[in-house]
């Protein structure tokens, strides 16, 4: 399975400039019915551009590269490694509305382990892109499986989607839970149960 971890922008398409981005924000402000030249909004286009740089910083990072520094001096450790309750903030690719939640990641090392901060970093990189939760769950699991070649990978993500709480059906307090089980976590029910017991009820 080949992981597509880089930016999805076609290589022959130049990136818009910051000025282009700020002009687009001014257009949206006018379309919404306000005046982008009034005092309260005059600096908003620049603020939105800076916010986009932070929210979507994941396009400038390669999650596979993050995982490539590993450690083999583990005294033969081959049990489950679990990092749970990893907070993340993402944005829905359909409405640009926030997705706020937690990720739980586990793998069973075959011969090498990775620093636990790297697992959180992989979640963060994919979260800081326009997403749907199902795709993000698969991306995190597939990348860990391909780069580390463990005996198995499990990822569970729980998220609250502002695209359904602030618009549309306006349902509050609803969490969406997605999972991806690979290798031993998919094939061995007892391994899967152990992982799910470790993470408890997803937040």
Long-range contacts (C-beta under 8 A, 24 or more apart in sequence): 1-142, 1-145, 1-146, 2-146, 3-64, 3-139, 3-142, 3-143, 3-146, 3-147, 5-62, 5-63, 5-64, 5-139, 5-143, 6-62, 7-59, 7-60, 9-59, 18-49, 21-45, 21-48, 21-49, 21-52, 22-46, 22-48, 22-49, 25-49, 54-128, 55-89, 55-91, 55-128, 56-91, 56-128, 56-129, 56-130, 57-128, 58-124, 58-125, 58-126, 58-127, 58-128, 58-129, 59-128, 59-129, 61-125, 62-125, 63-121, 63-122, 63-125, 63-126, 63-139, 63-140, 63-143, 64-143, 64-146, 64-147, 66-118, 66-121, 66-122, 66-125, 67-114, 67-118, 67-122, 67-143, 67-144, 67-147, 67-148, 68-147, 69-114, 69-115, 69-118, 70-112, 70-113, 70-114, 70-148, 71-112, 71-113, 71-114, 71-115, 72-111, 72-112, 74-109, 74-112, 74-113, 77-109, 77-113, 78-108, 78-109, 78-110, 78-151, 79-108, 80-106, 80-107, 80-108, 80-191, 80-194, 80-195, 80-198, 81-106, 81-107, 81-108, 81-109, 81-113, 81-116, 82-106, 82-195, 82-198, 82-199, 83-116, 83-119, 83-120, 84-198, 84-199, 85-203, 86-119, 86-120, 86-123, 88-123, 88-124, 88-127, 88-157, 88-159, 89-127, 89-128, 90-126, 90-127, 90-128, 90-129, 90-131, 90-133, 90-136, 90-159, 91-130, 91-131, 92-130, 92-131, 92-132, 92-161, 92-162, 92-163, 93-130, 93-131, 93-132, 94-132, 94-163, 95-163, 95-167, 96-130, 97-161, 97-162, 97-163, 97-166, 97-167, 98-162, 99-127, 99-131, 99-133, 99-159, 99-160, 99-161, 99-162, 100-159, 100-160, 100-162, 101-133, 101-157, 101-158, 101-159, 101-160, 101-175, 101-203, 102-157, 102-158, 102-159, 102-202, 102-203, 103-127, 103-140, 103-155, 103-156, 103-157, 103-158, 104-154, 104-155, 104-156, 104-157, 104-199, 104-202, 105-140, 105-144, 105-153, 105-154, 105-155, 106-153, 106-154, 106-155, 106-185, 106-195, 106-198, 106-199, 107-144, 107-145, 107-148, 107-150, 107-151, 107-152, 107-153, 107-154, 108-150, 108-151, 108-152, 108-183, 108-184, 108-185, 108-191, 109-148, 109-150, 109-151, 110-148, 110-149, 110-150, 110-151, 112-148, 114-148, 119-144, 133-157, 133-159, 133-161, 133-176, 133-178, 134-178, 137-178, 137-179, 137-180, 138-180, 140-180, 141-180, 141-181, 141-182, 142-180, 142-182, 145-182, 145-183, 150-183, 151-183, 151-184, 152-181, 152-182, 152-183, 152-184, 152-185, 152-186, 152-187, 152-188, 152-191, 153-180, 153-181, 153-182, 153-183, 153-185, 154-179, 154-180, 154-181, 154-182, 154-185, 154-192, 154-195, 155-179, 155-180, 156-196, 156-199, 156-202, 157-202, 158-202, 158-203, 175-202, 175-203, 177-202
